[in-house]
Every structure is written in structure tokens, then in C-alpha cells.
Amino acid sequence: MMEQELREHLRFLYGDAQVDVLYSRLRSLIAEYRQKLGDIADKQAGYFDERDVVLITYGDMVQEAGEAPLQTLAKFLEHTVGGIINTVHLLPFYPYSSDDGFSVIDYRSVDTNLGDWEDIVRIGRSFRLMFDAVVNHISVGSEWFKGFLRDEPRYRDYFTVVEPGTDLSQVFRPRTLPLTTKVETAVGERQVWTTFSADQIDLNFASPELLLDVIDILLFYVARGARYIRLDAIAFIWKEIGTDCIHLPQTHRIIQLMRSVLNEVAPAVVLITETNVPHEDNISYFGDGHNEAQMVYNFSLPPLTLHSFHSGNAETLSRWAATLTQPSDETTFFNFLASHDGIGLTPTRGLLADEDILISQRGLRLWEVTFLTGLIRMALEALMS
């Protein structure tokens, strides 16, 4: 059954001609990690319930002079929140070049300014860990992109090259920055796809070599202690000219392939998708309830909660909450009220009238000002005491 499932995913993405070779290589990867992971491959999946509390943190949020921040964080967690918080989402702790860690230079390394893998493993002994898989894009400083610039055969297809004059007007834009960036390579100037910034070059999942590398990285994270893998900006990973390049069928199929691989190698590991989009699009990443992400961020909850406080009326929040359903007992919502990205209002599209969204936006700005004012007051009081 698993063989048929994996073959169908590969066939959908890359056609009949490559299925046998790709399946053989994928099986080798699965066998390698089953041996490395030992009994985790036989454990049943463990999901969140109402008793679970997750701490989201950067690796350097707690610091002590003369000590690696991850070591300080480990001690802080062990001594202060053990028994209260049982899961820690460590925001990207890899070497990076921008975007607070989300422009990764090396997926397999820990930023030496934070610590090393042993520090991560230590935290994982007391808490379940969530790692970020930032696989829509990679830093210009990565060896992958440097290899592309040198026109090394391995990396030629790892990035999406756009021919000059290509009509990209249909592409959905999460940011106002240019969609493509010109770079000088060993074979001349190229335009590469950059959804988020010129420092974050989008990976090309139309390359099966790239996909196998990414799956290898996901399994590497499992071997290093990840029990939850957050797929960052995953909605954008497949590019197809002439479409909006978001939520494409190939994108969903890649996540389904990841799920199938993890089901065989490490069924205790949970995939969680980060798709800050309107609710109906967001929950599509549950798939049929068995074949895609086990968890999706409940992105509509924070802005609707904000709207309730700002308007003094919780009717919309309550009405929306009453409609929430899960497609199976293998799935659940990841409920939160804010994250490192703040509170986004896009997920309220279709839930709030445009006028109410604008009111909530003003309320969010007011909340931010109030919060910052409070921080400044606290800092001044500390200085004066």
C-alpha cells in the first residue's frame, strides 16, 4: 500500500518516466533513516490536546553573559516552566543572513552564536520540540545558491529562472517587493524567483533532486529531535506561470508525499502548515484528514479575537468558532493569539466585512502603540529604581 502511495505522489509530480528511479532513491532514504531512528519509527502519532501548552521562542531570547544562549534557554525552561509548558517551538536556529532567521544559509547547522546541536538535544530531553522547515526559499549565502551561481550541474535546477518579459501578473504577492531578482552567474545574467526578498531565493520543487534533498533534511530534523515540523510559507512552493502560484495541486501533493514518508519512517512526528491565508484556503491543508498536515495554524482566531475586544462584540468570533470542524481525529487546529509575525488580518477575509477589517487594523495599530508605550514605561521605571 505504501509503495503505491509513494509512486502515485511521484507520478503526479514528475510523470511516469521518472517514477521507478525516484521511488528507488526514496526507498533508500527511508531505509537509511529507519535504521537511524530506531524505535521512533514504531511509535504511534501523538497529537496536541487542550492540556498542551507550546512556547514559541528564538534561541537567544534568554541570555546570560559567558554562556551560549541555547544553554541558558535550556536551563531557564527546565527550572521555570517544566510541568507548565510541554512543547517548545524553536524559531529558526540555523545560520542565516536576514529576516530574523528565515533566510537560512545551512539547513543542517546550528548558528554558532546560539550554541550547537547538543544544546538542542538537551532541550528535547525535557520538552517536545518543533523545528521550522524553511523550504520555500534559501539564503543567497547558501552553498546551494552559490553552486547555482557557479553553474554547477547539481544546482542548475534548484532555483526557478524566469525569462525576461514573462507575464507574472497573475501571481499572488504576499509582499510588495519585486517578485524576481537579477543575479550574475557563470553563464550570464539570470532572473530568479524571490517571493519574499532578494536575499531569499525560492527553491524549485519541479526538480526531483531538490525534493529528495528537502525530504532528507526533514528526516535529519526528526533524527535531531523534532517531533513537530512547521512548514514555513509552504503555500508558495510550486510555481506555474499563468497561475497565482499559491495553493497549487502540486503543493498539496508534496505535503502529502512528506506525510507518507513520515508515516513510514516516524509516524510520531506531526506536520504543521504555516499558511496565513483566508480560512477556507488554510484548512485545505488538512487534505482528506488522513493524507496531509495533521495540524494547521488557526490563523483566523487572533484577528477575530482582536476584533471582539475592539468592537466589544464577540458574535462574529462565536459564530465562526461554532463552524469549526476537523476532517478526522488525526487532525487538529493549532490555536494561538499571536506569533513572531504578529497578528495578520488576511485570514478575516470572508469572515468580516471590509469596513470591520479596517476598524480591526486601526485597533491593531492602537494595541501596538499601547504595548510599546507600556514597554517604554517599564524600562524607565526600571532605570529610575
Buried (B, 14 or more C-beta within 10 A) or exposed (E): EEEEBBBBBBBBBBEEEEBEEBBEBBBEBBEBBBEBBEEBBEEEBBBBEEEEEBBBBBBBEBEEEEEBBBBBBBBBBBEEBEEEBBBBBBBBBBBBBBBEBBBBBBBEEBBEEBBBBEBBEBBBEBBBBBBBBBBBBBBBBBEBBEBBBEEBEEBBBBBBBBEEEEEBEEBEEBEEEEBBBEBEBEEEEBBBBBBBBBBBBBBBBBBBBBBBBBBBBBBBBBBBBBBBBBBBBBBBBBBBEEEEBBBBEBBBBBBBBBBBBBBBBBBBBBBBBBBBBBBEBBBBBBBEEBBBBBBBBBBBBBBBBBBBEBBEEBEBBEEBEEEEEEEEEBBBBBEBEEBEEEBBBBBBBEBBEEEBBEBBBEBBEEBEEEEEEEEEEEEEEEEEE
